[in-house]
Amino acid sequence: MLLPACGGGSGDGGSRADSAAAGSGGNLAPADSGRVASGGGTIVFLGTSLTAGLGLDPDSAYPALIQHKLDSAGLRYTVVNAGQSGESSAGALRRVDWILRQRPAVLVIETGANDGLRGQEPDSTRANIQAMVDRARAQSPGTAIVLAPMEAMPNLGQDYVRRFRAIFPAVAEANGIPLLPFILDGVGGVDSLNQQDGIHPNEAGSRRVAANVWRGLEPVLRRAGE
């Protein structure tokens, strides 16, 4: 099931996982930039409102929760939240060059939810994600890429759901990149874990999302440190 990322931005706040808005200039500056020099570098989460934490305090968005897990695990990375509410995969592709100029250690790509909501042709979504991978490898070869899969709503028809679902494992396999678990596993469709819109996770749901992301991301970071 796809929970679309629609609506406004995540707001400002004192989160250690800074929000990196779309733009063509400036830096992706972690709140504690000294950590980059002394540790494993920066993990950028490029995503939709699911990443931005729409409707939540910035400290409750899942990237900020991942920062706490990193700290507890002794993994010296700084998280940057580059979520943009309402963004399509084409929009993420337009932003990725700016993000890559910062040479992140890890780029987590969470996109496609809004493509599916709009019924966009799955081949187009796949092409956009592949282009992001290609640009990352060309512009920042040292950046590890991790892909978050999305699901399409069943009312779009079984064929569309099947084709959309196939995008993410196909891109991951073709490029040899890790695929996270479905980040809304155990959250999508559960009223008690979502806000009133029935779309975006509440604080409890965000903790579940962070656990899903961590389950796939931690082994990647452990291997990188070996």
Phi, psi and omega in degrees: 000133179262130172254107189294150179260098185229161175104199187277189184279183186271351181086176181253156178183185185264027182295146174287341174266092185296151175268126180255105182284162178296145179172177183245359182221177179083182182243156168275095189257112174297154182298325180241081189294340179296336181294330182295316182293329187262357187221212189278355179106200187251139170251116179259127174261105178267114186199190182264200179294339175297326176276318181298333181083044181305129178084359181246156165299140182308327180289349179258353175294148188300327177300323177294324178291326175296324177301318179297321179293321177299314181298317181294328181274357181073023178263116193271072175238153174247130181272137171239125179270107178251041176282144180224113184296139176080004187278139174271174176295329177295321177294318178298321178297323179292333182271341193293329179298317179297317180296318184291339177298339180275356179053059179295151175291322181222136174242115176260120183259115174240100182208167178111340182303315182286332173300313181295321178301323182270001180069029180295147179303122182303327179297327179290317177298316179299319180297321179294317180294318178299321178296324176296317178298315181299317181292321178298317182289330179281320188266334182216072187302336181278355182280126173279136183250134177231137185246134176258122180283153175238164177236152178261154180291142182295338181288354176276356178101148184298322181295316179297315180302316180296313182294321180294314180301326184288342182305310195286312175295330179293315179295317180299314182292318182296332185249358180064041180245151182292145177246122178291163166298161174300120191292338179263015177300126181080000181244313181302128178082001179260108187304319185290348182251006182233158176289178185299336179287350180071010186243311188258137180299144170275190184300317179294320178295322179296324177296323178292319177300314180300321178295321178296315180296315183298324180301325179268331186277321184304314179299326178297315181290323178297317179295322180296332182273355181283000000 
